[in-house]
Amino acid sequence: MVAAVGELILPRVCWVPDAPETLGREAVVFARRVGMTLDPEQELMLASMLGVRADGRWQTREVGFHVPRQNGKGEVLLARELFGLVELGERLVIHTAHEFKTSAEHFQRVEAVFRGCEWLHGLVARRASGQVVGYRYSHGEESITLHDGRRIEFKTRTKSGMRGFAGVDFLALDEAMIIAEAGLNSALPIIRASKAVRGPQVCYAGSAVDQEAHEHGVVWTRVRERGMEGSDESLAYLEWSLDFDHPDDVPDDVADDPACWRMVNFAIANGRVLEEHMAWERRALSDRGFKVELLGVGDPPATDGSADNIITLEDWKDVEDEASELQDPVCIAFDVSTDRRTSIAAAGLNQRGGVHVEVIHARAGTGWVAERLAELYERHEVVEIVCDGYGPSASIAKKADEAGIKVRRVNSGEYAEACGVFVDQIGEKTLRHLGQDELTAAVRGARARPLVDRWAWSRTKSVADVGPLIAGTLAVWSATEQDFGGIQIY
């Protein structure tokens, strides 16, 4: 049965740990007092985060709200922020969003509530003359400060934008489906020095994650997984969504059914969004976009990091061969990381005529590279030495040239081609390696970056030193371009 206007539409997932006491009713009454009108579902969300343990501290350190777009989760954050700031005496409340315009819009909504309520407006900081000075409008520094110094600030999330804050009592992470790991790492420690009587609290508010559209969806997906599991006593989690695992699993007749729309969009049931408007959205949006954004059915990424790996450890292990021996002639490549650590790799044919790659050196510094390349030229039949012509290796290539060693600089198109060749060789199980720690660690931590319609190994996104992998990739690619005694290896 579809709920009538004003009836409570329960979330499909509702994990709220039991608490001996709750301030939920007080918060709802406060919201009404300052002029806010909340839906029953919004009141449920607000109350769900305010359970209090026997020792007086919050039952839930974290709270997550998974709600389809434009159903009013921002109003819940606003109510909680004001309740904490005004009624609970929280000294510093911070609201964050992925984009400045979203954060600025929330600031305007909070300011409107303050100015629309004479009692609230009277709490804002003033000079002795009575002039109101507590509203701050500077770009990126928007805030509201009360007469006793308590304040709420509105910030855009960046990798380091939250550093420098301390003692934050309540932290709101709006647009939770777009929280970068670096941004979370910057943000979460700011609550640890909170002196709030009930302790600090973090609230994530977002819609469904679509890994095709949301580059930074892992953080929110981890929170969702914990909420779905329903065992973490420090987390409350509520989700309005249709019960499907993937957008492609939602049948068209379900996606077209207004009764199903109402099950997850309480804004329709409460008269804030017209059903005919959602019918138009069904026609205007892509099928996947409609199911993700408005029905709450996402396509979340893996949270163990496996989805980010171009090469799985299983595939890498399948082509390991400790008995493989690289034979002359060889192709050599080197790479220099941003912290000036150099890797040299060689590739060619092994004793059985298969493709072989191995790391020769991987150590700090660059001063030794030209001399070592010269030694390799003397001791082996080196067909070619290559490096990334646009990366940190370029300066070393110049020194090698000056020492009489010709180095081929690879352009971005060739680099992307090399990455594809390397991965293909592993997928087709035609490549062999020795299982060296440096190369395996690089494979495990490597992430990709787009290059127009191709991709390449990323130094900035990778979570390990990918120098050995870049050197190995370029060496293998160089070898595939050679004719070793009439044997074309690719």
Secondary structure by P-SEA (a helix, b strand, c coil): ccccccccccccbbbbccccccaaaaaaaaaaaacccccaaaaaaaaaaccccccccccccbbbbbbcccccaaaaaaaaaaaaaccccccbbbbbcccaaaaaaaaaaaaaaaaacaaaaaacccccccccccccccccccccccccccbbbbbbbccccccccccccbbbbcccccccaaaaaacccccccccccccbbbbbbbccccccccccaaaaaaaaaaaaacccccbbbbbbcccccccccccccccccaaaaaacccccccccccaaaaaaaaacccaaaaaaccccccccccccccccccccaaaaaaaccccccccccbbbbbbbcccbbbbbbbbcccccccbbbbbccccccccaaaaaaaaaaaccccccccccccccaaaaaaaaaaacbbbbbbcaaaaaaaaaaaaaaaaaccccccccaaaaaaaaaccccccccccccccccccccaaaaaaaaaaaaaaaaccccccccc
